[in-house]
Amino acid sequence: QVQLVESGGGLVQAGGSLRLSCTASGSIFSFDAGAWYRQAPGKQRELVARITPSGTTDYADNVKGRFTIERDISKNTVFLQMNSLKAEDTAVYYCNTLYRTNLYWGQGIQVTVSS
Protein backbone atom coordinates (compact mmCIF):
# COMPACT_ATOMS: atom_id res chain seq x y z
CA GLN A 1 0.00 0.00 0.00
CA VAL A 2 0.87 3.65 -0.43
CA GLN A 3 0.09 6.42 2.01
CA LEU A 4 0.01 10.07 0.95
CA VAL A 5 0.09 12.91 3.45
CA GLU A 6 -0.43 16.56 2.54
CA SER A 7 0.97 19.47 4.48
CA GLY A 8 1.50 23.19 4.10
CA GLY A 9 -2.07 24.39 3.88
CA GLY A 10 -3.64 27.12 5.90
CA LEU A 11 -4.86 30.67 5.66
CA VAL A 12 -3.33 33.22 3.33
CA GLN A 13 -4.33 36.62 2.04
CA ALA A 14 -5.29 37.15 -1.57
CA GLY A 15 -2.18 37.72 -3.64
CA GLY A 16 -0.08 35.63 -1.31
CA SER A 17 1.54 32.24 -1.72
CA LEU A 18 1.45 28.78 -0.21
CA ARG A 19 3.50 25.69 -0.89
CA LEU A 20 1.75 22.37 -0.41
CA SER A 21 3.68 19.15 0.08
CA CYS A 22 2.54 15.60 -0.53
CA THR A 23 4.81 12.93 0.89
CA ALA A 24 4.43 9.27 0.01
CA SER A 25 5.33 6.32 2.18
CA GLY A 26 4.72 2.60 2.15
CA SER A 27 5.40 0.25 -0.71
CA ILE A 28 5.91 2.90 -3.39
CA PHE A 29 9.26 2.60 -5.09
CA SER A 30 9.49 6.00 -6.72
CA PHE A 31 7.02 8.86 -6.32
CA ASP A 32 7.67 10.29 -9.77
CA ALA A 33 4.14 11.14 -10.87
CA GLY A 34 1.19 12.66 -9.14
CA ALA A 35 -1.55 15.20 -9.23
CA TRP A 36 -3.26 17.78 -7.12
CA TYR A 37 -7.03 18.12 -7.01
CA ARG A 38 -9.25 20.47 -5.07
CA GLN A 39 -12.86 20.55 -3.99
CA ALA A 40 -14.75 23.61 -2.86
CA PRO A 41 -18.16 23.47 -1.15
CA GLY A 42 -20.90 22.86 -3.69
CA LYS A 43 -18.46 21.99 -6.45
CA GLN A 44 -17.08 18.79 -7.89
CA ARG A 45 -13.52 17.79 -7.26
CA GLU A 46 -11.38 19.22 -10.03
CA LEU A 47 -7.90 18.59 -11.31
CA VAL A 48 -5.51 21.42 -10.49
CA ALA A 49 -2.16 20.16 -11.71
CA ARG A 50 -0.39 16.94 -12.60
CA ILE A 51 3.11 15.74 -13.34
CA THR A 52 3.95 12.65 -15.36
CA PRO A 53 6.86 10.24 -14.91
CA SER A 54 8.66 12.02 -17.74
CA GLY A 55 8.35 15.32 -15.91
CA THR A 56 5.77 16.97 -18.11
CA THR A 57 3.17 19.05 -16.34
CA ASP A 58 -0.38 20.13 -16.96
CA TYR A 59 -2.55 22.72 -15.25
CA ALA A 60 -6.15 23.73 -15.05
CA ASP A 61 -6.84 26.87 -17.02
CA ASN A 62 -7.83 28.86 -13.96
CA VAL A 63 -4.50 28.24 -12.19
CA LYS A 64 -2.19 28.30 -15.18
CA GLY A 65 0.62 30.76 -14.70
CA ARG A 66 0.04 30.94 -10.95
CA PHE A 67 0.57 27.37 -9.75
CA THR A 68 3.53 25.08 -10.30
CA ILE A 69 3.72 21.35 -9.59
CA GLU A 70 7.17 20.05 -8.68
CA ARG A 71 8.69 16.87 -7.33
CA ASP A 72 11.63 15.75 -5.26
CA ILE A 73 11.89 12.07 -6.07
CA SER A 74 14.63 11.48 -3.51
CA LYS A 75 12.25 12.64 -0.78
CA ASN A 76 9.13 10.98 -2.22
CA THR A 77 7.46 14.35 -2.28
CA VAL A 78 5.36 16.27 -4.79
CA PHE A 79 4.82 19.97 -4.25
CA LEU A 80 2.26 22.48 -5.36
CA GLN A 81 3.57 26.02 -5.34
CA MET A 82 0.63 28.40 -5.35
CA ASN A 83 1.25 32.06 -6.10
CA SER A 84 -1.04 35.03 -6.63
CA LEU A 85 -3.76 33.26 -4.71
CA LYS A 86 -7.37 34.30 -5.18
CA ALA A 87 -10.40 33.82 -2.98
CA GLU A 88 -11.76 31.30 -5.47
CA ASP A 89 -8.75 29.08 -4.80
CA THR A 90 -10.24 28.31 -1.39
CA ALA A 91 -10.84 24.57 -1.23
CA VAL A 92 -9.69 21.31 0.25
CA TYR A 93 -6.68 20.17 -1.75
CA TYR A 94 -5.89 16.51 -2.33
CA CYS A 95 -2.84 14.86 -3.83
CA ASN A 96 -2.96 11.52 -5.56
CA THR A 97 -0.86 9.07 -7.47
CA LEU A 98 -1.40 6.04 -9.66
CA TYR A 99 0.93 3.27 -8.61
CA ARG A 100 0.83 -0.20 -10.10
CA THR A 101 -2.74 0.25 -11.34
CA ASN A 102 -3.99 1.48 -7.95
CA LEU A 103 -5.08 5.04 -7.24
CA TYR A 104 -4.09 6.53 -3.90
CA TRP A 105 -5.34 9.73 -2.30
CA GLY A 106 -4.17 11.89 0.53
CA GLN A 107 -6.51 12.94 3.31
CA GLY A 108 -6.96 16.47 2.00
CA ILE A 109 -5.75 19.77 3.38
CA GLN A 110 -7.61 23.05 3.70
CA VAL A 111 -6.46 26.14 1.83
CA THR A 112 -8.31 29.33 2.65
CA VAL A 113 -7.63 32.56 0.80
CA SER A 114 -9.01 35.71 2.36
CA SER A 115 -10.00 38.64 0.18
DRENLODO-141528 format. One record per atom (N, C-alpha, C): residue number from 0; atom name; residue in three letters; x, y, z negated. Coordinates in Angstrom, 1 decimal. Atoms other than C-alpha are relative to their C-alpha. Layout:
BEGIN
- i | at | aa | u | v | w
- NUM | CA | ALA | X | Y | Z
...
***
This chain:
BEGIN
- i | at | aa | u | v | w
- 0 | N | GLN | 0.8 | -1.2 | 0.0
- 0 | CA | GLN | 0.0 | 0.0 | 0.0
- 0 | C | GLN | 0.9 | 1.3 | 0.0
- 1 | N | VAL | -0.7 | -1.3 | 0.0
- 1 | CA | VAL | 0.9 | 3.7 | 0.4
- 1 | C | VAL | -0.9 | 0.9 | -0.8
- 2 | N | GLN | 0.6 | -1.0 | 0.8
- 2 | CA | GLN | 0.1 | 6.4 | -2.0
- 2 | C | GLN | 0.5 | 1.4 | 0.5
- 3 | N | LEU | -0.3 | -1.4 | -0.4
- 3 | CA | LEU | 0.0 | 10.1 | -1.0
- 3 | C | LEU | -0.5 | 0.9 | -1.0
- 4 | N | VAL | 0.3 | -1.0 | 1.1
- 4 | CA | VAL | 0.1 | 12.9 | -3.5
- 4 | C | VAL | 0.3 | 1.4 | 0.6
- 5 | N | GLU | -0.2 | -1.4 | -0.5
- 5 | CA | GLU | -0.4 | 16.6 | -2.5
- 5 | C | GLU | 0.3 | 0.8 | -1.2
- 6 | N | SER | -0.3 | -1.0 | 1.0
- 6 | CA | SER | 1.0 | 19.5 | -4.5
- 6 | C | SER | 0.2 | 1.3 | 0.7
- 7 | N | GLY | -0.3 | -1.3 | -0.5
- 7 | CA | GLY | 1.5 | 23.2 | -4.1
- 7 | C | GLY | -1.2 | 0.9 | 0.3
- 8 | N | GLY | 1.2 | -0.8 | -0.2
- 8 | CA | GLY | -2.1 | 24.4 | -3.9
- 8 | C | GLY | -0.2 | 1.0 | -1.1
- 9 | N | GLY | 0.3 | -1.0 | 1.0
- 9 | CA | GLY | -3.6 | 27.1 | -5.9
- 9 | C | GLY | -0.7 | 1.2 | 0.6
- 10 | N | LEU | 0.7 | -1.3 | -0.3
- 10 | CA | LEU | -4.9 | 30.7 | -5.7
- 10 | C | LEU | 1.1 | 0.9 | 0.6
- 11 | N | VAL | -0.9 | -0.9 | -0.7
- 11 | CA | VAL | -3.3 | 33.2 | -3.3
- 11 | C | VAL | -0.9 | 1.1 | 0.6
- 12 | N | GLN | 0.7 | -1.1 | -0.6
- 12 | CA | GLN | -4.3 | 36.6 | -2.0
- 12 | C | GLN | 0.0 | -0.1 | 1.5
- 13 | N | ALA | 0.0 | 0.0 | -1.5
- 13 | CA | ALA | -5.3 | 37.1 | 1.6
- 13 | C | ALA | 1.3 | 0.7 | 0.5
- 14 | N | GLY | -1.3 | -0.5 | -0.5
- 14 | CA | GLY | -2.2 | 37.7 | 3.6
- 14 | C | GLY | 1.2 | -0.7 | -0.6
- 15 | N | GLY | -1.1 | 0.7 | 0.7
- 15 | CA | GLY | -0.1 | 35.6 | 1.3
- 15 | C | GLY | 0.3 | -1.3 | 0.6
- 16 | N | SER | -0.4 | 1.3 | -0.5
- 16 | CA | SER | 1.5 | 32.2 | 1.7
- 16 | C | SER | 0.0 | -1.0 | -1.1
- 17 | N | LEU | -0.1 | 1.2 | 0.9
- 17 | CA | LEU | 1.4 | 28.8 | 0.2
- 17 | C | LEU | 0.8 | -1.1 | 0.8
- 18 | N | ARG | -0.7 | 1.1 | -0.6
- 18 | CA | ARG | 3.5 | 25.7 | 0.9
- 18 | C | ARG | -0.5 | -1.3 | -0.7
- 19 | N | LEU | 0.5 | 1.2 | 0.5
- 19 | CA | LEU | 1.8 | 22.4 | 0.4
- 19 | C | LEU | 0.9 | -1.2 | 0.3
- 20 | N | SER | -0.9 | 1.1 | -0.1
- 20 | CA | SER | 3.7 | 19.2 | -0.1
- 20 | C | SER | -0.9 | -1.3 | -0.1
- 21 | N | CYS | 0.7 | 1.3 | 0.1
- 21 | CA | CYS | 2.5 | 15.6 | 0.5
- 21 | C | CYS | 1.2 | -1.0 | 0.0
- 22 | N | THR | -1.1 | 1.0 | 0.2
- 22 | CA | THR | 4.8 | 12.9 | -0.9
- 22 | C | THR | -0.6 | -1.4 | 0.0
- 23 | N | ALA | 0.5 | 1.3 | -0.1
- 23 | CA | ALA | 4.4 | 9.3 | 0.0
- 23 | C | ALA | 0.9 | -0.9 | -0.9
- 24 | N | SER | -0.7 | 1.0 | 0.8
- 24 | CA | SER | 5.3 | 6.3 | -2.2
- 24 | C | SER | -0.6 | -1.3 | 0.3
- 25 | N | GLY | 0.6 | 1.3 | -0.2
- 25 | CA | GLY | 4.7 | 2.6 | -2.2
- 25 | C | GLY | 0.8 | -0.7 | 1.1
- 26 | N | SER | -0.6 | 0.9 | -1.0
- 26 | CA | SER | 5.4 | 0.2 | 0.7
- 26 | C | SER | 0.5 | 0.7 | 1.3
- 27 | N | ILE | -0.3 | -0.7 | -1.2
- 27 | CA | ILE | 5.9 | 2.9 | 3.4
- 27 | C | ILE | 1.5 | 0.0 | 0.2
- 28 | N | PHE | -1.5 | 0.0 | -0.3
- 28 | CA | PHE | 9.3 | 2.6 | 5.1
- 28 | C | PHE | 0.5 | 1.4 | 0.3
- 29 | N | SER | -0.4 | -1.3 | -0.4
- 29 | CA | SER | 9.5 | 6.0 | 6.7
- 29 | C | SER | -1.2 | 0.9 | 0.3
- 30 | N | PHE | 1.2 | -1.0 | -0.1
- 30 | CA | PHE | 7.0 | 8.9 | 6.3
- 30 | C | PHE | 0.4 | 1.0 | 1.1
- 31 | N | ASP | -0.5 | -0.8 | -1.1
- 31 | CA | ASP | 7.7 | 10.3 | 9.8
- 31 | C | ASP | -1.2 | 0.6 | 0.7
- 32 | N | ALA | 1.2 | -0.5 | -0.7
- 32 | CA | ALA | 4.1 | 11.1 | 10.9
- 32 | C | ALA | -1.1 | 0.2 | -1.0
- 33 | N | GLY | 1.1 | -0.3 | 0.9
- 33 | CA | GLY | 1.2 | 12.7 | 9.1
- 33 | C | GLY | -0.8 | 1.1 | 0.5
- 34 | N | ALA | 0.9 | -1.1 | -0.3
- 34 | CA | ALA | -1.6 | 15.2 | 9.2
- 34 | C | ALA | -0.5 | 0.6 | -1.2
- 35 | N | TRP | 0.8 | -0.7 | 1.0
- 35 | CA | TRP | -3.3 | 17.8 | 7.1
- 35 | C | TRP | -1.4 | 0.3 | 0.5
- 36 | N | TYR | 1.4 | -0.3 | -0.2
- 36 | CA | TYR | -7.0 | 18.1 | 7.0
- 36 | C | TYR | -0.5 | 1.0 | -1.1
- 37 | N | ARG | 0.6 | -0.8 | 1.0
- 37 | CA | ARG | -9.2 | 20.5 | 5.1
- 37 | C | ARG | -1.6 | -0.1 | 0.1
- 38 | N | GLN | 1.5 | 0.0 | 0.0
- 38 | CA | GLN | -12.9 | 20.6 | 4.0
- 38 | C | GLN | -0.4 | 1.1 | -0.9
- 39 | N | ALA | 0.6 | -1.1 | 0.7
- 39 | CA | ALA | -14.7 | 23.6 | 2.9
- 39 | C | ALA | -1.5 | -0.4 | -0.4
- 40 | N | PRO | 1.4 | 0.3 | 0.3
- 40 | CA | PRO | -18.2 | 23.5 | 1.2
- 40 | C | PRO | -0.9 | 0.2 | 1.1
- 41 | N | GLY | 1.0 | -0.2 | -1.1
- 41 | CA | GLY | -20.9 | 22.9 | 3.7
- 41 | C | GLY | 0.6 | -0.3 | 1.4
- 42 | N | LYS | -0.6 | 0.2 | -1.3
- 42 | CA | LYS | -18.5 | 22.0 | 6.5
- 42 | C | LYS | 0.6 | -1.4 | 0.0
- 43 | N | GLN | -0.6 | 1.3 | -0.2
- 43 | CA | GLN | -17.1 | 18.8 | 7.9
- 43 | C | GLN | 1.5 | 0.1 | -0.2
- 44 | N | ARG | -1.5 | 0.0 | 0.0
- 44 | CA | ARG | -13.5 | 17.8 | 7.3
- 44 | C | ARG | 0.6 | 0.2 | 1.4
- 45 | N | GLU | -0.6 | -0.3 | -1.3
- 45 | CA | GLU | -11.4 | 19.2 | 10.0
- 45 | C | GLU | 1.5 | -0.1 | 0.0
- 46 | N | LEU | -1.4 | 0.1 | -0.1
- 46 | CA | LEU | -7.9 | 18.6 | 11.3
- 46 | C | LEU | 0.6 | 1.4 | 0.0
- 47 | N | VAL | -0.7 | -1.2 | 0.0
- 47 | CA | VAL | -5.5 | 21.4 | 10.5
- 47 | C | VAL | 1.3 | -0.1 | 0.8
- 48 | N | ALA | -1.2 | 0.1 | -0.6
- 48 | CA | ALA | -2.2 | 20.2 | 11.7
- 48 | C | ALA | 0.5 | -1.5 | -0.1
- 49 | N | ARG | -0.5 | 1.4 | 0.0
- 49 | CA | ARG | -0.4 | 16.9 | 12.6
- 49 | C | ARG | 1.4 | 0.0 | 0.6
- 50 | N | ILE | -1.3 | 0.3 | -0.5
- 50 | CA | ILE | 3.1 | 15.7 | 13.3
- 50 | C | ILE | 0.1 | -1.4 | 0.4
- 51 | N | THR | -0.1 | 1.4 | -0.5
- 51 | CA | THR | 3.9 | 12.6 | 15.4
- 51 | C | THR | 1.4 | -0.5 | -0.4
- 52 | N | PRO | -1.4 | 0.6 | 0.3
- 52 | CA | PRO | 6.9 | 10.2 | 14.9
- 52 | C | PRO | 1.1 | 0.7 | 0.8
- 53 | N | SER | -1.0 | -0.6 | -0.8
- 53 | CA | SER | 8.7 | 12.0 | 17.7
- 53 | C | SER | 0.3 | 1.4 | -0.4
- 54 | N | GLY | -0.2 | -1.3 | 0.5
- 54 | CA | GLY | 8.4 | 15.3 | 15.9
- 54 | C | GLY | -0.9 | 1.1 | 0.7
- 55 | N | THR | 0.9 | -1.0 | -0.6
- 55 | CA | THR | 5.8 | 17.0 | 18.1
- 55 | C | THR | -1.1 | 0.3 | -1.0
- 56 | N | THR | 1.0 | -0.6 | 1.0
- 56 | CA | THR | 3.2 | 19.1 | 16.3
- 56 | C | THR | -1.2 | 0.5 | 0.8
- 57 | N | ASP | 1.3 | -0.5 | -0.6
- 57 | CA | ASP | -0.4 | 20.1 | 17.0
- 57 | C | ASP | -0.7 | 0.7 | -1.1
- 58 | N | TYR | 0.7 | -0.8 | 1.0
- 58 | CA | TYR | -2.6 | 22.7 | 15.2
- 58 | C | TYR | -1.4 | 0.3 | 0.5
- 59 | N | ALA | 1.4 | -0.5 | -0.3
- 59 | CA | ALA | -6.2 | 23.7 | 15.0
- 59 | C | ALA | 0.2 | 1.5 | 0.5
- 60 | N | ASP | -0.1 | -1.4 | -0.6
- 60 | CA | ASP | -6.8 | 26.9 | 17.0
- 60 | C | ASP | -0.1 | 1.1 | -1.0
- 61 | N | ASN | 0.1 | -1.1 | 0.9
- 61 | CA | ASN | -7.8 | 28.9 | 14.0
- 61 | C | ASN | 1.1 | 0.1 | -1.1
- 62 | N | VAL | -1.2 | -0.1 | 0.8
- 62 | CA | VAL | -4.5 | 28.2 | 12.2
- 62 | C | VAL | 1.3 | 0.2 | 0.8
- 63 | N | LYS | -1.1 | -0.1 | -0.9
- 63 | CA | LYS | -2.2 | 28.3 | 15.2
- 63 | C | LYS | 0.7 | 1.3 | -0.2
- 64 | N | GLY | -0.8 | -1.2 | 0.2
- 64 | CA | GLY | 0.6 | 30.8 | 14.7
- 64 | C | GLY | 0.2 | 0.4 | -1.4
- 65 | N | ARG | 0.0 | -0.3 | 1.4
- 65 | CA | ARG | 0.0 | 30.9 | 11.0
- 65 | C | ARG | 0.5 | -1.1 | -0.9
- 66 | N | PHE | -0.4 | 1.2 | 0.8
- 66 | CA | PHE | 0.6 | 27.4 | 9.7
- 66 | C | PHE | 1.0 | -0.8 | 0.8
- 67 | N | THR | -1.0 | 0.8 | -0.6
- 67 | CA | THR | 3.5 | 25.1 | 10.3
- 67 | C | THR | 0.1 | -1.3 | -0.8
- 68 | N | ILE | -0.2 | 1.3 | 0.6
- 68 | CA | ILE | 3.7 | 21.4 | 9.6
- 68 | C | ILE | 1.5 | -0.5 | 0.2
- 69 | N | GLU | -1.4 | 0.4 | 0.0
- 69 | CA | GLU | 7.2 | 20.1 | 8.7
- 69 | C | GLU | 0.1 | -1.4 | -0.8
- 70 | N | ARG | -0.3 | 1.2 | 0.8
- 70 | CA | ARG | 8.7 | 16.9 | 7.3
- 70 | C | ARG | 1.4 | -0.1 | -0.4
- 71 | N | ASP | -1.3 | 0.4 | 0.4
- 71 | CA | ASP | 11.6 | 15.7 | 5.3
- 71 | C | ASP | 0.0 | -1.5 | -0.2
- 72 | N | ILE | 0.1 | 1.4 | 0.0
- 72 | CA | ILE | 11.9 | 12.1 | 6.1
- 72 | C | ILE | 0.8 | -0.6 | -1.2
- 73 | N | SER | -0.8 | 0.5 | 1.1
- 73 | CA | SER | 14.6 | 11.5 | 3.5
- 73 | C | SER | -0.7 | 0.1 | -1.3
- 74 | N | LYS | 0.8 | -0.1 | 1.2
- 74 | CA | LYS | 12.2 | 12.6 | 0.8
- 74 | C | LYS | -1.4 | -0.5 | 0.1
- 75 | N | ASN | 1.4 | 0.5 | -0.2
- 75 | CA | ASN | 9.1 | 11.0 | 2.2
- 75 | C | ASN | -1.0 | 1.1 | -0.2
- 76 | N | THR | 0.8 | -1.2 | 0.2
- 76 | CA | THR | 7.5 | 14.4 | 2.3
- 76 | C | THR | -0.4 | 0.7 | 1.3
- 77 | N | VAL | 0.4 | -0.9 | -1.1
- 77 | CA | VAL | 5.4 | 16.3 | 4.8
- 77 | C | VAL | -0.6 | 1.3 | -0.6
- 78 | N | PHE | 0.4 | -1.3 | 0.6
- 78 | CA | PHE | 4.8 | 20.0 | 4.2
- 78 | C | PHE | -1.0 | 0.7 | 1.0
- 79 | N | LEU | 0.8 | -0.9 | -0.8
- 79 | CA | LEU | 2.3 | 22.5 | 5.4
- 79 | C | LEU | 0.3 | 1.4 | -0.5
- 80 | N | GLN | -0.3 | -1.4 | 0.4
- 80 | CA | GLN | 3.6 | 26.0 | 5.3
- 80 | C | GLN | -1.2 | 0.9 | 0.6
- 81 | N | MET | 1.2 | -0.8 | -0.4
- 81 | CA | MET | 0.6 | 28.4 | 5.4
- 81 | C | MET | 0.4 | 1.5 | -0.3
- 82 | N | ASN | -0.3 | -1.5 | 0.1
- 82 | CA | ASN | 1.3 | 32.1 | 6.1
- 82 | C | ASN | -1.3 | 0.8 | 0.5
- 83 | N | SER | 1.0 | -0.9 | -0.4
- 83 | CA | SER | -1.0 | 35.0 | 6.6
- 83 | C | SER | -1.4 | -0.6 | -0.3
- 84 | N | LEU | 1.3 | 0.7 | 0.4
- 84 | CA | LEU | -3.8 | 33.3 | 4.7
- 84 | C | LEU | -1.2 | 0.9 | 0.0
- 85 | N | LYS | 1.3 | -0.7 | -0.1
- 85 | CA | LYS | -7.4 | 34.3 | 5.2
- 85 | C | LYS | -1.0 | -0.7 | -1.0
- 86 | N | ALA | 1.0 | 0.6 | 0.9
- 86 | CA | ALA | -10.4 | 33.8 | 3.0
- 86 | C | ALA | -0.6 | -1.3 | 0.5
- 87 | N | GLU | 0.6 | 1.2 | -0.6
- 87 | CA | GLU | -11.8 | 31.3 | 5.5
- 87 | C | GLU | 0.9 | -1.2 | 0.0
- 88 | N | ASP | -0.8 | 1.1 | 0.2
- 88 | CA | ASP | -8.8 | 29.1 | 4.8
- 88 | C | ASP | -0.3 | -0.7 | -1.3
- 89 | N | THR | 0.3 | 0.6 | 1.3
- 89 | CA | THR | -10.2 | 28.3 | 1.4
- 89 | C | THR | -0.7 | -1.3 | 0.2
- 90 | N | ALA | 0.5 | 1.3 | -0.2
- 90 | CA | ALA | -10.8 | 24.6 | 1.2
- 90 | C | ALA | 0.8 | -1.0 | -0.9
- 91 | N | VAL | -0.8 | 1.1 | 0.5
- 91 | CA | VAL | -9.7 | 21.3 | -0.2
- 91 | C | VAL | 0.8 | -0.6 | 1.1
- 92 | N | TYR | -0.9 | 0.5 | -1.0
- 92 | CA | TYR | -6.7 | 20.2 | 1.7
- 92 | C | TYR | 0.5 | -1.4 | -0.3
- 93 | N | TYR | -0.4 | 1.4 | 0.2
- 93 | CA | TYR | -5.9 | 16.5 | 2.3
- 93 | C | TYR | 1.1 | -0.3 | 1.0
- 94 | N | CYS | -1.0 | 0.5 | -0.9
- 94 | CA | CYS | -2.8 | 14.9 | 3.8
- 94 | C | CYS | -0.4 | -1.5 | 0.3
- 95 | N | ASN | 0.2 | 1.4 | -0.4
- 95 | CA | ASN | -3.0 | 11.5 | 5.6
- 95 | C | ASN | 1.2 | -0.5 | 0.9
- 96 | N | THR | -0.9 | 0.6 | -0.9
- 96 | CA | THR | -0.9 | 9.1 | 7.5
- 96 | C | THR | -0.5 | -1.4 | 0.4
- 97 | N | LEU | 0.3 | 1.3 | -0.6
- 97 | CA | LEU | -1.4 | 6.0 | 9.7
- 97 | C | LEU | 1.2 | -0.8 | -0.1
- 98 | N | TYR | -1.1 | 0.8 | 0.2
- 98 | CA | TYR | 0.9 | 3.3 | 8.6
- 98 | C | TYR | -0.4 | -1.5 | 0.2
- 99 | N | ARG | 0.3 | 1.4 | -0.3
- 99 | CA | ARG | 0.8 | -0.2 | 10.1
- 99 | C | ARG | -1.5 | -0.3 | 0.1
- 100 | N | THR | 1.4 | 0.0 | -0.3
- 100 | CA | THR | -2.7 | 0.3 | 11.3
- 100 | C | THR | -1.0 | 0.4 | -1.1
- 101 | N | ASN | 0.8 | -0.4 | 1.2
- 101 | CA | ASN | -4.0 | 1.5 | 7.9
- 101 | C | ASN | 0.1 | 1.5 | -0.1
- 102 | N | LEU | 0.1 | -1.4 | 0.3
- 102 | CA | LEU | -5.1 | 5.0 | 7.2
- 102 | C | LEU | 0.0 | 0.3 | -1.4
- 103 | N | TYR | -0.1 | -0.3 | 1.4
- 103 | CA | TYR | -4.1 | 6.5 | 3.9
- 103 | C | TYR | -0.2 | 1.5 | -0.2
- 104 | N | TRP | 0.3 | -1.3 | 0.3
- 104 | CA | TRP | -5.3 | 9.7 | 2.3
- 104 | C | TRP | 0.5 | 0.4 | -1.4
- 105 | N | GLY | -0.2 | -0.5 | 1.3
- 105 | CA | GLY | -4.2 | 11.9 | -0.5
- 105 | C | GLY | -1.3 | 0.3 | -0.7
- 106 | N | GLN | 1.2 | -0.2 | 0.8
- 106 | CA | GLN | -6.5 | 12.9 | -3.3
- 106 | C | GLN | -0.7 | 1.4 | 0.3
- 107 | N | GLY | 0.5 | -1.4 | -0.3
- 107 | CA | GLY | -7.0 | 16.5 | -2.0
- 107 | C | GLY | 0.5 | 1.0 | -1.0
- 108 | N | ILE | -0.4 | -1.1 | 0.9
- 108 | CA | ILE | -5.8 | 19.8 | -3.4
- 108 | C | ILE | -0.6 | 1.3 | 0.4
- 109 | N | GLN | 0.7 | -1.3 | -0.3
- 109 | CA | GLN | -7.6 | 23.1 | -3.7
- 109 | C | GLN | 0.9 | 1.1 | 0.4
- 110 | N | VAL | -0.6 | -1.2 | -0.4
- 110 | CA | VAL | -6.5 | 26.1 | -1.8
- 110 | C | VAL | -1.1 | 1.1 | 0.0
- 111 | N | THR | 1.0 | -1.1 | 0.0
- 111 | CA | THR | -8.3 | 29.3 | -2.6
- 111 | C | THR | 0.7 | 1.3 | 0.3
- 112 | N | VAL | -0.6 | -1.3 | -0.5
- 112 | CA | VAL | -7.6 | 32.6 | -0.8
- 112 | C | VAL | -1.0 | 1.1 | -0.4
- 113 | N | SER | 0.8 | -1.1 | 0.5
- 113 | CA | SER | -9.0 | 35.7 | -2.4
- 113 | C | SER | 0.1 | 1.2 | 1.0
- 114 | N | SER | 0.0 | -1.1 | -0.9
- 114 | CA | SER | -10.0 | 38.6 | -0.2
- 114 | C | SER | 0.0 | 1.4 | -0.7
***
